[in-house]
Amino acid sequence: MPMSEHDNYSDGWQLEKSGPEAYEQYLVPEMFAPWADKLLAAGKLQEGDRVLDVACGTGIVARRASSKVGERGSVVGIDLNKTMLTVARATSSQLQHPIEWRQGDATDLPFSEESFDVVFCQQALQFIQKPGSALREMRRVLASGGRMAISVWRPLQFNPAYEVMADALETHVDEEAATMMRSPFPEWDISHLRTLIRDADFRDVSLTIEIGTMRYPSVEEFLRREAASSPLAEPLEALNPDIRDALIEDLEEALDAYTDDHGIVFPMEAFVAVARR
């Protein structure tokens, strides 16, 4: 094979996994699993509940819920992305209580009215083109008095490491990469999210600001794992090594205040909303 600029990359920059597999390996244990526990606690999950995890991704909320609802309960995870569901099925295959995985659209849920006692949606509502429609569907499939619990990242300024990352990508890669990094953090304040939920006819709406932390062994690993777990994998792997090194250097300087003897650690803030049908 002819030499190319990719041949200069260290093995650590060969992003060989599929996006969903990398997402499950790198982001779920440290980021999405702890936030899933917060969401389940907010939803006051009980043994015997019928649970729906909307836009479930690789299924961490559904998996955590499965052990709590027990044999008398049931858990369904639904997502549009087939490859995410493939990973979800693989990671849940040994669970004591099986989970049903369905492919489907959050704005057109393939379930009858009042099919579930609790509906969860973790860090997905902001990606749905019509979030109000998705919320109305969540309400439709809930039983009377049923509970909904959702989480959405707060705006980028409350998640400073990702703000730094987006700015660095805009400088060293392109505007599209920066936009991709900013996309999980909608410009929704607490009033906007409350209005969305109330307009979907939920009652007893309660919103909480939750603050967690995320740790990486180094700034370089922060960049590499985020790249491997997202559509950024291809543009970042294709970077000239000199540009990639400059990107990492800028990130290290900007994140110096979050650097300790074990790598980097930074705060992450999200809204957690609960409501009843």
WOBELPE-V63298 format. One record per backbone hydrogen bond with DSSP energy under -0.5 kcal/mol. NH is the residue of the N-H (numbers start at 0). CO is the residue of the C=O. If there is no record, write none. Layout:
BEGIN
NH_CO / NH_CO
END
This chain:
BEGIN
6_3 / 7_4 / 8_5 / 12_9 / 13_10 / 14_12 / 15_13 / 21_17 / 22_18 / 23_19 / 24_20 / 25_21 / 26_21 / 26_22 / 27_22 / 28_23 / 30_26 / 31_26 / 32_27 / 34_30 / 35_31 / 36_32 / 37_33 / 38_34 / 39_35 / 40_36 / 41_37 / 42_38 / 43_40 / 44_39 / 47_68 / 48_45 / 50_48 / 50_73 / 51_117 / 52_75 / 53_51 / 53_119 / 54_77 / 55_52 / 55_77 / 58_55 / 62_58 / 63_59 / 64_60 / 65_61 / 66_62 / 67_63 / 67_64 / 68_64 / 69_65 / 72_68 / 72_69 / 73_48 / 75_50 / 76_99 / 77_52 / 78_101 / 81_79 / 84_80 / 85_81 / 86_82 / 87_83 / 88_84 / 89_85 / 90_86 / 91_87 / 92_89 / 94_91 / 97_95 / 99_74 / 100_98 / 101_76 / 103_78 / 103_101 / 107_104 / 110_108 / 113_139 / 114_111 / 114_140 / 115_140 / 116_49 / 117_49 / 118_146 / 119_51 / 120_148 / 122_120 / 122_150 / 123_150 / 126_123 / 127_123 / 127_124 / 130_127 / 133_129 / 134_130 / 135_131 / 136_132 / 137_133 / 138_134 / 139_135 / 140_136 / 141_137 / 141_138 / 142_115 / 145_142 / 146_116 / 147_274 / 148_118 / 149_272 / 150_120 / 151_270 / 153_268 / 155_184 / 157_154 / 158_155 / 161_158 / 162_158 / 163_159 / 164_160 / 165_161 / 166_162 / 167_163 / 168_164 / 169_165 / 170_166 / 171_167 / 172_168 / 173_168 / 177_173 / 178_174 / 179_175 / 180_176 / 181_177 / 182_178 / 184_181 / 185_183 / 187_185 / 188_186 / 192_188 / 193_189 / 194_190 / 195_191 / 196_192 / 197_193 / 198_194 / 199_195 / 199_196 / 200_197 / 201_196 / 202_275 / 205_273 / 207_271 / 209_207 / 209_269 / 211_267 / 213_265 / 215_263 / 221_217 / 222_218 / 223_219 / 224_220 / 225_221 / 226_222 / 227_223 / 228_224 / 229_226 / 232_226 / 232_229 / 234_230 / 235_231 / 236_232 / 237_233 / 238_235 / 242_239 / 243_239 / 244_240 / 245_241 / 246_242 / 247_243 / 248_244 / 249_245 / 250_246 / 251_247 / 252_248 / 253_249 / 254_250 / 255_252 / 257_254 / 258_255 / 259_262 / 262_259 / 263_215 / 264_257 / 265_213 / 267_211 / 269_209 / 270_151 / 271_207 / 272_149 / 273_205 / 274_147 / 275_202 / 276_145
END
